[in-house]
Amino acid sequence: MFSPTTVEKQYAQAGADSLRVLVVGAGIAGSTAAQLLRRDGRHPVLIERGDQDSSAGYMLALMPMVDVVLDDLGARDRYRAASTPLQRYAVHGHTGRKLREDSMSAILARFGDYRGIARGELIDVLSGGGCPVSFGATVSALTERTDGVEVSLRTPHGTHTLHFDLVIIADGMHSQTRELVLAPQAAKVVDTGWGGWVVWAASDNPAADADLGEEWWGAGFFAALYPVKGEVGVFVGGPRADTAAGPAAFVARIRRQVKDVSPRLQRALNAVLDDPEPYYWSLTDCRAPTWTTGRTVLLGDAAAGFLPTAGIGAGMAMESAWMLCRSLRQADRTSAGLADLLRGYERLQRPRVEAAQDNSRRLASLMFRRSRLLAVAREVAMRFVSVEQALGPIQRLLQQQPDPEELFSATGEGLRAP
């Protein structure tokens, strides 16, 4: 769980560390990085611009690449207790007819766990055992020098100018801190033109569907249900030009198009209508042109923000945090090779992240279609293309898990593992 504290207290604890680290953003990437560093005996300063009650509550499906991260955090048991296995996946066409159902356990179980979890529950898992964080804090200025980074922080208790050896920037796809390091608007954005509402529905009844993720690929709409522990996450959306009419008009539009509205889809549509303030998610992603400088590094969505179409963004953020923190075990504030180490980390991890991001983009171009003719053609093709084939690039990433030892070997004798 998060332990709210002041920047001053965190900075005082970091004073004796061999590497004083600031982590900007207490989301999935930032919390993972901070807790991994703490497990290694460091005292990173973790800040979050939001307040303690501002964490978004959407659903996540985590691929098995997170298993090594959870093991290093000692959090595997907490994770399994807070999540639910996702063993099956079904997709429906534009009329509501089920096109296929595939076994996700058969596809992914050989690599490890594939599970559904609410974002808030995952943050609790990652921060288990206590996670000091300073809420309401933002970086207002950042000056990088050869001996470190001078950072100005705005907090509820005033403004502070502090010296760090490394700044990890993990404050999301719309990172403001990233713009202090790179040129404004340097990150390239892909906008699908689609968006939709994210809400929660009651858990499935009968429980036989509790392991089933289900999607409806329509002509001008997309609907999905993803189980987590005790609830079902719902997404209903389409072209933003159409969703602008509001949930009631858009749901009515879906009901006119879908001939076979199953009880499960009915519950999902009703959940959107019943929520007085459903969260609206504009489906865009971003890609930064570079991740690292001499003493700063982008992490998670600040480096590469994902579309949700492949369900892999959170997993890649956790894997990247793990790779980065394993590499930092070899660094201290006197390391002349810190910049080389960060470049080596980016050289190894960036191709993996961007391959996964590319896969999410390809799936989005297939899933988000407005034309009925194209929807029909897509459904014919789906008779011959399995989920296993669609997830081929992801499976290759799981087969080729990164090895931090490669990083030590590539960054010079002084940073090699002992």
N, C-alpha and C positions, 0 to 999 in steps of 0.2 A: 504494500500500500504506500501511497505517497505520504511523505512526512514534510509538511510545509515548514520552511525555515527561511532565514534571511540570507541574502548574498554575503553579508559580512561574515556570518558564521561559517558558511561553506568555504569562503576564500581563506579564512584563518586555518581551517583544517587542511586545505590544499597546500599551505605554505611550505610544509616539510617534504612534499612529494618531489620525486626526481623529475617529474614532468607535470607542470600545472596546466590542467585542461579545462576549458570552458565548453560545455555542451549546450547549444541553443536549440530548445524545443524538446518538450517532454512527451512527444508522441511515441509511436512504436519504435522508430529508428533511434531517437534520442534516449529513450528510457533503456532500450537494449544496450546501447553503447555505455551509458553511465553505469549501469549495473554490472556489466562485464568488467569495466575498469575497476569498480569497487571490489569485485571478487578477486582482482589481481593486486589488491592492497592500495590502490590509488584513491584519491578523494576529488573527483571531478566536481566542478561547480555546474549544476544543472539548473537552467532557467526556463520558464514557460511564460509566454505573453498572456495566455488566458488565465482565468481563475480556477480554483480547485474543482468547481462544479461544471466546467465548460467542455468536458470531453465529449466528443460526438459518439453516438451510439449506433453505429451501423454494423453489419455482419461481415465476417471474414471467413474465407476458406484458406487454410494454411497447408501448403505443400510440405513434403517431408524434408526439404532442405533446412527447416527450422529445428530439426531434432538435435543436431550438434550444438546449436545455440542454447536450447533449453537444457541440455545436459551440462554445459559449462556453467549455466546459471543455477544448476541444481533445482530446476523448476519443472521437470518432466511430469512428476506426479500431480503438481498443481494444475498444469495444463490439461492433463487428461481428465481431471475431476471437473474442470470448468468448461469442457468442450464436448462435442458429440461426433462420432464417426460419420463421415460422408461416404457411404458405400455404393450408392447408385445415383445415376444422372439420367433424366428424361428430358426430351425436347419435343415440343408440339409445333405444328405448323400454323399458318395464318387463320385457319378455320377452327383451331382448337384441337384438331385430331393429333393424337400422339404419333410421332414419326419413328421414334426409337427410344429404347432404354438400354443403357450400358452399365456395366459393373465397374465402378471406379476402384473398388478394392482390388479387382483383378489387374487393373492397369497400374496402380500406384503402390499397392501393399508391399511389393518386393523392395521398395525404396524406404518405406517407413510409414508413419502415420499421415493420414489425410483427414482433417477434422474441421468442423465448423465451430466458430466461437464469436461472441460479440466483442466489438473493439474494446469496450470498457472492461470486460472480463479479461481480455488479453493484457491490457495495461496493468490490471491487478496481479496477474500471473507474473509479469515481468518485474514488477516493483515489489514482489513479495519479500518479506524480511526487512522492509523499510527502505524507502527511496527518498532521500532528502531532495527537495526541489523548491526553488523560489518562484512563486507565482506573480503574475502581473509585471514581469521584468522583460525588457527589450533592449537590444543593442542599438544605440543611437549613432555610434561612430566606431570605426575600427581602423587602426593604423598598424601595418605590418612592418617590422624592422628585422634586421639580421639576428637580433638576440631575443625576439619574441613579438608579441602582439599587444598593443595598447588598446584596450576596449573601454568605451564609455557605455555604462548601463543606466537605463532609467528604471527605477523600481518604485513601489508605493512609499518607500521610506526615503527617497531622494535619488540623486545622481551620483554614480561612482565611476572613477577611472581606475581600472585595474590592469595588471600586467599578467599575461598568460604566455605559456610556451606553445600552445596549440589551441585552435578554436575549431570545434566540430559543429558545422552548421546543419541542423536537422529540423528546421522550422517549417517544413512543408512545401507543397508545390508552388505556393504563392509567397515564398520566402522573401522577407524584406531584408534579412541579413545578407542573403546571396547578392543583392544589388549593391551592397557596400564593398563586395569583393570583385564581382564582375560588373561589366557595364549594364546599366538598366535595360531590361527586356532582352538580355543576352540569351536567356533560355528560350529555345524554340518550342512553340506550343502547337499541338495538333488538336483542333476543335472538330468533334464529330458533328456538331450542330444539333445533337440530341441531349436530352436531360430527362430527369424523372424524379419521382418521390420515393423516399426511403422511409418505411414505417415498420412496426412490429405487429405480428399477429399471434394469437394464442397457439400453443404448441399443438402439433398434429394429433388428430383423433380420427381413425385409430392410430395407435403408436407404430403400426407397421410402416408408416410413411416417414418416421422420424429420421431415417437415414437417407432420404431421397431429396436431392436437389432437382428442381424442375424449372424449365424455362419455356416461354411461349414466344416464338419468333414470328411476329406478325408483319403485315404490310402497313408500315407506319406506326407500329407500336412494339414494345418489348416488355414482357412481364416475367418475373422470376420469384421463386421461393427457395430460400436457403436455410435449412435447419441449424439452430444452435441449441445449446442446452436450455430446455424449458420454453423456448420460443421459436418462431419462424421469422426470419428476416424477409421483407418484401420489397421488391423494386418494381415500379410501374412507370414507364416513360415512353417517349417518342421524340419526334422532331420538336425543337423548342418553339417553333412557330405554331405548333398544334397544342403543346402543353400550356402555352401562354393563356389559353382559355380557362385554365384551372382544373383541379382534380375532377369535379363533378362532370363537366363537359367531356373531358378526355376519357373517363371511365365509361360514360354513356357511348362514346364512339367505339370503344373496344367491344362493348356488349353488342353493338349493332353488327360488328364484323365477325365475331366469333360465334359459330353455330353451336359448338359444343363447349359450354362453360361448365367445367367440372366443379364439384363442391370445393375443391382446394383453391382453384382460381377464383371462385366466388368469394371465398374468405379473404383472399388477398386484395381483391378489388374493394371489398367492404372495409378492409382495414385502412386503405387509403382515404376513403370517404369519411370514416369515423374519426380519424385523427384531426383535431382542430388546427394543428400547425405542422403538417408533414414537412420533413426536411427535403428541400429540392437540391438535387445534385446535377450540375452541368457537367457533361461527360467530355472532359478535355484531359490532355496529358502534357508533359513538358520534358525537355531534355536539355541539360546544361552543356555548353560547348567544352568545358573542362571542369574537373572536379577539385583540383588541388592547386595550391600555391605553395610557397615555402613552408608556411605555418598555419594554413587553413585548409579544411577539407569539407566538401559537401557530402551529405549522407541522406539516404532514403529519398523521399519525394523531392527534396531540394535539389538533388542531383538528377533524378529521373522519376518523374511522377507518372503513375500508371493509370490507364483505363482499367476498369474492373472486369473486363471481359474474359480474362483467363484465370482470374483469382490467384494471382501470383505476386502482386506488388508488395504486400506486407511481408511475405516470406523472403523476397529478395532484399527488402530493407533490413530484415533481421540478419540475413546471411552477410550482407555487406558490413553491418555493424560488427559482426563476429570476426570477419576477416581483418577489418581495420584494427580492432582491439587486440587481436592476437599479434598483429605486427607491432603494435605499440609496446608490447612487453619488452622489446629490445631497445627502446628509445629512452633518453633522458634529456634534460634541458641543455646539456653540453654536446649533444649529438650533432656533429657537423653534417651527418647524413640524413637528418630528419626529412628534408625536402626530397631526397632520393627515395627514402622509404615510402613517402606519400605518393610519389609518382609511380613507384613499383606497385603499390596497392591499386592505384587507378588502372595501371596497365593490365593487371590480372583480372580485376573485378568488373571493370566497365564493359568489356565485351559480353560477359554473362548477363549483366543487367540489361543491356541494350538488345540482346537477342530475345530475352523474355519480353521486353517492351514491344519489340517488333511483332512478336507472336500475338500480343494483346491487340495491337493495331490491326493486324490481318483479320483476327476474329471479329473486331468491331466492324470492319468493312463488309463482312459477310452477314453479321447479325442485324445491323442497322440499315434496313431497306424500307423505302416508302412505296415502291412500285409493286403492285399485286403480281404483275407478270414476272418480275425478278424473284418475288417470294415463291412463286410456284416453281420456277426453275431451280431455286435453291433447295426446295424440298425434294425434288427429283434427285439432285446430286447427293443429298444427305442419306439416301438409301444405300449409297455405295461408300460413303466416307464415315468411318467410325470416329468416336471420340478419341480413341487411342491414336488414330492417325492425325487428328487435329492437334493433339497434345504432343506430337512427336518431338518438336523442339524443346518442350519442357522436360520430357523424359530424358533427352540427351543431356540437359543441364543436371538432372538428378544423377545420371550415371557418371558424370564427370565433376564430382564435388571438388571445390577448390582446396588446395593444400597450402596453408600459410608458410610452410617450409620453402616453397618455391619463391616466396617473397624475400625471405632472408637470404637465399642464395643469389638473388638478383640485385640486391642493394648494397653489396660490398661487404668486405670482411668484418668491419666494425659493427655491423648490425646482424650478423648471423646468429642463429640460435646456438647457445653453448653446447 
